[in-house]
Amino acid sequence: MSGRRSPANGTDSGFNTALHGLRGIASVMVFAAHLIGGAARHIYETDVGYISAITPWWNFGTFGVEIFFVISGFVILPSAMRYDIREFAARRFMRLYPLFFALSILFIALNAATDLYPKLNTGQAIVAGLTFTDIFAGTEQLTPNAWSLTYEVWFYVLTAAGVSVLLRHRSKLAVLLLAVAVGAFVARFPISLYFVTGLAIRCLYDRHPSIRTGRHPVLEMLLIVAVIALGSRGHYEYDWQDFRNPVVPLLLAATALYFLLAVSAQSLTAKALGRPVFLYLGTVSYSLYLVHPYTYYAVRGLLDRHGVFTDDIALSMAQFFVLTGVTTLVLTHVVHRTLERWPYEWVYRQAIYRDKGPRRSLRLPWRPVVKPVAPATATRQPLP
């Protein structure tokens, strides 16, 4: 596995075990949600009992995307502070774009042949998707699941701009323009509050040693239960209309508090997710996230054509899970090594997940102060 793990949570080596494992958990959540939700929409759409039974788990599985956003907010700030803006952009490009581009080209080719999504068969939709401007062009992303990757990219742009303005140039006009841009983005896309949550936790983590080493197992467990309970209540588009539902702000708050405890070296999450299987899933989570829609769709169609989905739902879904899981993990491993790891490591001659050197700390608001801190954490998205 890329990257070295420290004895506890990796805070000494710059590798946060809890968040790395949560990457894997989040990708598996989305994967499972697509399997049970896809069956609900396309196989057992008339079975009220099945739909009722799986809906809470379907809802919670989709919450894996929001978990990715919090993790991204937490881990991206040190990278933006370590590199100048051009190198930061180049590294992010090599980290994300080769795999995204390959699967987008695959989607474009398949959609051109089948016209399954005619609105995405236009030049405007293709260009917008490949340039991550789909959210502004009013089109959808191309490869399934990549809609969240567009948000990630714009999160990175705003974070890099923030570091440049607040740490390097300190122009009052630039600060004002940055505030307007961030405010406009959050106002237009409230789901970005999860990313902001991750950034805020990162700043607290850097400035307060008690957060890095604290241990609150009872409260952490209660917050895990709260996040699961609230996340399973519904699927939210995260427009401001959704925030009128008290569950949505409560879910955001519970998630923030949980992550604040989970990033500690002594957290239950760090201890539970320090096992090799979770660390491996965290390492391949990006590939798993983008690859599984293709394997899921292909296996579901194959099993449906051969009559595997029967009235014995438990047996049918078990076969579906096993076959799709094995196929997906094998392909994910290959894709991770060839399309995710190899381009970045070939260009930069270093592993994607690796120890970090000294970095700078961000003190807000107004006149930023630079001072040494402990090493940073390692860097790392509706189908049915």
C-alpha positions in Angstrom: 0.0 0.0 0.0 1.2 3.5 -0.8 2.1 5.6 2.3 3.4 4.6 5.7 1.1 4.2 8.6 2.2 5.5 12.0 1.4 3.5 15.1 -1.8 5.3 16.2 -3.6 7.6 13.8 -0.7 8.7 11.8 -0.5 12.2 13.1 3.3 11.9 13.5 3.9 10.7 10.0 1.2 12.9 8.3 -1.1 10.0 7.6 -4.5 10.1 9.2 -5.7 6.5 9.5 -9.3 7.5 10.5 -9.9 9.6 7.4 -8.1 7.3 5.1 -10.3 4.4 6.3 -13.4 6.6 6.0 -12.6 7.2 2.3 -13.0 3.4 1.9 -16.2 3.3 4.0 -17.7 6.2 2.0 -17.0 4.5 -1.4 -18.5 1.2 -0.2 -21.6 3.1 1.1 -22.2 4.6 -2.3 -21.5 1.3 -4.0 -24.0 -0.6 -1.7 -26.6 2.2 -2.2 -26.4 1.8 -6.0 -26.9 -2.0 -5.7 -29.9 -2.0 -3.4 -31.3 1.2 -4.9 -30.8 0.1 -8.5 -32.6 -3.1 -7.8 -35.5 -1.1 -6.2 -35.8 1.0 -9.3 -35.3 -1.5 -12.0 -35.9 -5.0 -10.7 -38.2 -4.9 -7.7 -39.9 -1.6 -8.4 -43.4 -3.0 -7.7 -42.3 -4.8 -4.5 -43.4 -2.3 -1.8 -42.0 -4.5 1.0 -38.5 -4.5 -0.5 -38.5 -0.8 -1.2 -39.7 0.0 2.3 -37.1 -2.2 3.9 -34.1 -0.9 2.0 -35.0 2.8 1.8 -33.2 3.9 5.0 -30.0 2.0 3.9 -30.3 3.4 0.4 -30.6 6.9 1.9 -27.6 6.5 4.2 -25.5 5.0 1.4 -25.9 8.1 -0.7 -24.6 10.1 2.3 -21.2 8.7 1.5 -20.7 11.5 -1.0 -21.1 14.1 1.8 -18.5 12.1 3.8 -16.1 12.5 0.8 -16.7 16.2 0.8 -15.8 16.6 4.5 -12.6 14.5 4.1 -11.6 16.6 1.0 -12.1 19.8 3.0 -9.9 18.5 5.8 -7.0 17.1 3.7 -6.8 19.6 0.8 -5.7 22.7 2.9 -2.2 21.5 3.7 -1.6 20.6 0.1 -2.7 24.1 -1.1 -0.4 25.6 1.5 2.6 23.5 0.7 2.7 24.2 -3.1 2.5 27.3 -5.1 -0.8 27.6 -7.0 0.6 26.2 -10.3 2.1 23.2 -8.8 -0.9 22.6 -6.6 -3.1 22.7 -9.8 -0.8 20.4 -11.7 -0.7 17.8 -8.9 -4.5 17.9 -8.5 -4.8 17.4 -12.2 -2.5 14.4 -12.3 -4.1 13.0 -9.3 -7.7 13.1 -10.6 -7.9 13.7 -14.3 -6.4 10.7 -16.0 -8.9 8.2 -14.5 -11.7 10.7 -14.9 -10.8 11.3 -18.5 -10.5 7.6 -19.4 -13.9 6.8 -17.9 -15.5 9.9 -19.5 -14.2 8.8 -22.9 -15.6 5.3 -22.3 -19.0 6.9 -21.3 -19.0 9.2 -24.4 -18.3 6.2 -26.7 -21.0 4.0 -25.1 -23.5 6.8 -25.1 -22.8 7.6 -28.7 -23.5 4.0 -29.6 -26.6 3.6 -27.5 -28.0 7.1 -27.1 -29.1 6.1 -23.7 -28.7 9.6 -22.4 -29.4 11.8 -25.4 -29.0 15.1 -23.5 -25.3 14.1 -22.9 -24.7 13.3 -26.6 -24.2 17.0 -27.4 -20.9 18.9 -27.9 -21.9 21.4 -25.2 -22.5 18.6 -22.6 -19.3 16.8 -23.5 -17.1 19.9 -23.3 -18.8 21.1 -20.1 -18.3 17.6 -18.5 -14.6 17.3 -19.5 -13.9 20.9 -18.2 -15.9 20.6 -15.0 -18.2 23.4 -16.0 -21.3 21.3 -16.1 -22.8 22.8 -12.9 -22.6 26.3 -14.5 -23.7 25.2 -18.0 -26.8 23.5 -16.7 -25.7 20.1 -18.1 -24.9 16.8 -16.3 -21.5 15.2 -15.8 -20.6 12.4 -18.1 -19.3 9.4 -16.4 -21.7 8.2 -13.6 -20.8 9.5 -10.1 -18.5 12.2 -11.5 -21.1 14.9 -10.7 -19.5 15.2 -7.2 -16.0 15.4 -8.8 -17.0 18.7 -10.4 -17.8 20.1 -6.9 -14.5 18.7 -5.7 -12.6 20.6 -8.4 -14.2 23.9 -7.6 -13.6 23.3 -3.9 -9.9 23.0 -4.8 -10.0 26.2 -6.9 -11.5 28.2 -4.1 -9.2 26.7 -1.5 -6.1 27.4 -3.5 -7.3 31.0 -4.2 -8.0 31.4 -0.5 -4.5 30.3 0.5 -2.9 32.6 -2.1 -4.9 35.6 -1.1 -4.7 35.1 2.7 -1.2 33.9 3.0 0.7 35.2 0.1 -0.7 38.4 -1.3 -2.9 39.9 1.5 -4.6 42.4 -0.7 -7.8 43.7 0.9 -9.5 43.9 -2.5 -8.5 40.3 -3.2 -9.9 39.2 0.2 -13.1 41.0 -0.6 -13.4 39.3 -4.1 -12.6 35.9 -2.5 -15.3 36.4 0.1 -17.8 37.2 -2.6 -16.8 34.2 -4.7 -17.0 31.8 -1.8 -20.2 33.3 -0.6 -21.7 33.0 -4.0 -20.6 29.4 -4.5 -22.0 28.4 -1.1 -25.2 30.2 -1.7 -25.6 28.6 -5.1 -24.5 25.1 -4.0 -25.3 24.6 -0.3 -23.8 21.1 -0.4 -20.5 22.8 -0.3 -21.1 23.4 3.4 -19.7 19.9 4.0 -16.5 20.9 2.4 -16.4 24.1 4.5 -16.9 21.9 7.5 -13.8 19.9 6.6 -11.8 23.1 6.2 -12.9 24.4 9.6 -12.1 21.1 11.3 -8.6 21.2 9.7 -7.9 24.7 11.1 -9.1 23.6 14.6 -7.0 20.4 14.3 -3.9 22.4 13.5 -4.3 24.9 16.2 -5.5 22.7 19.2 -3.4 19.7 20.2 -6.2 18.4 22.3 -8.2 17.7 19.1 -5.3 15.7 17.6 -4.9 13.5 20.7 -8.3 13.7 22.5 -10.3 10.6 23.4 -14.1 10.8 23.8 -15.4 7.3 22.9 -18.9 7.6 24.4 -19.6 10.9 22.6 -18.0 9.6 19.4 -20.2 6.5 19.4 -23.4 8.6 20.1 -22.5 10.9 17.2 -22.0 7.9 14.9 -25.4 6.6 15.8 -26.8 10.1 15.3 -25.2 10.5 11.8 -26.6 7.0 10.8 -30.1 7.8 12.1 -30.3 11.2 10.5 -28.6 10.2 7.3 -31.0 7.4 6.8 -34.1 9.6 7.1 -34.0 10.8 3.5 -32.1 11.6 0.3 -31.4 15.3 0.0 -30.5 17.5 -3.0 -29.0 20.1 -0.6 -30.8 23.1 -2.0 -31.8 25.7 0.6 -35.4 24.3 0.5 -34.0 21.1 2.1 -32.6 23.1 5.0 -36.2 23.9 6.1 -36.3 20.3 7.1 -34.7 20.2 10.6 -33.0 16.9 9.8 -30.7 18.5 7.3 -29.0 21.1 9.6 -28.9 18.5 12.4 -27.2 16.0 10.1 -24.6 18.6 9.1 -24.0 19.5 12.7 -23.7 15.9 13.8 -21.3 15.1 11.0 -19.1 18.1 11.9 -19.0 17.1 15.5 -18.3 13.4 14.7 -15.4 14.3 12.4 -14.0 16.7 15.0 -13.6 13.6 17.3 -12.8 11.1 14.6 -9.6 12.8 13.4 -7.9 12.3 16.8 -5.2 9.7 17.1 -7.1 8.1 20.0 -10.5 8.0 18.3 -12.7 4.9 18.0 -12.7 5.5 14.3 -8.9 5.4 14.0 -8.7 2.2 16.0 -11.5 0.5 14.1 -10.3 1.6 10.6 -6.6 0.9 11.1 -7.0 -2.7 9.8 -5.5 -3.5 6.4 -8.9 -4.1 4.6 -10.1 -0.6 5.5 -6.8 1.0 4.6 -6.8 -0.8 1.3 -10.3 0.4 0.5 -9.3 3.9 1.4 -6.4 3.7 -1.0 -8.5 2.5 -3.9 -11.6 4.5 -3.0 -11.4 7.0 -5.9 -11.1 4.2 -8.4 -13.9 2.2 -6.7 -16.1 5.2 -6.7 -15.8 5.8 -10.4 -15.5 2.2 -11.6 -18.4 0.6 -9.8 -21.3 2.1 -11.9 -20.0 0.3 -15.0 -19.6 -3.1 -13.3 -22.9 -2.7 -11.4 -24.8 -1.8 -14.5 -23.3 -4.6 -16.6 -23.8 -7.3 -13.9 -27.3 -6.2 -13.2 -28.2 -6.5 -16.8 -26.5 -9.9 -17.2 -28.3 -11.3 -14.1 -31.7 -9.9 -15.2 -31.4 -11.4 -18.7 -30.6 -14.8 -17.2 -33.5 -14.7 -14.7 -31.4 -14.6 -11.6 -33.7 -12.0 -9.9 -36.6 -14.0 -8.6 -39.2 -13.8 -5.8 -36.5 -15.0 -3.4 -35.2 -11.5 -3.0 -32.6 -12.4 -0.3 -30.9 -15.1 -2.5 -31.1 -12.9 -5.6 -29.6 -9.9 -4.0 -26.9 -12.0 -2.3 -25.8 -13.3 -5.7 -26.0 -9.8 -7.1 -23.8 -8.4 -4.3 -21.2 -11.2 -4.5 -20.8 -11.2 -8.3 -20.8 -7.4 -8.6 -18.5 -7.1 -5.6 -15.9 -9.5 -6.9 -16.0 -8.0 -10.4 -15.8 -4.5 -9.1 -12.9 -5.1 -6.7 -10.8 -6.9 -9.4 -11.4 -4.1 -11.9 -10.9 -1.4 -9.3 -7.5 -2.8 -8.4 -6.3 -2.9 -12.0 -7.7 0.6 -12.7 -6.2 2.0 -9.5 -2.7 0.8 -10.4 -2.8 1.8 -14.1 -5.0 4.9 -14.4 -4.9 6.4 -10.9 -1.5 5.7 -9.4 0.7 5.3 -12.4 0.3 8.7 -14.1 0.8 10.6 -10.8 3.7 8.5 -9.7 5.4 8.6 -13.1 5.3 12.4 -13.2 6.2 13.1 -9.5 8.2 10.0 -8.6 6.4 9.7 -5.3 3.4 7.7 -3.9 0.0 9.3 -3.9 -0.4 8.7 -0.1 2.9 9.5 1.5 4.5 11.3 4.5 4.5 15.1 4.3 7.1 17.6 5.3 6.7 20.7 7.3 3.9 23.1 6.3 2.4 26.4 7.4 -0.5 27.0 9.7 -3.4 29.4 8.8 -4.5 31.9 11.4 -7.7 33.8 10.7 -9.2 36.3 10.4 -7.4 39.2 9.0 -3.6 39.2 9.2 -2.4 35.6 8.6 0.5 34.4 10.7 2.9 31.7 9.5 4.3 29.3 12.0 5.6 25.7 12.0 3.1 23.0 13.0 3.1 19.2 13.1 3.2 17.3 9.8 0.0 17.3 7.7 -2.3 14.5 6.9 -2.1 12.7 3.6 -4.2 13.8 0.6 -6.8 11.5 -1.2 -17.9 10.8 -5.5 -27.5 9.1 -8.9 -26.9 6.2 -10.7 -29.8 3.8 -10.3 
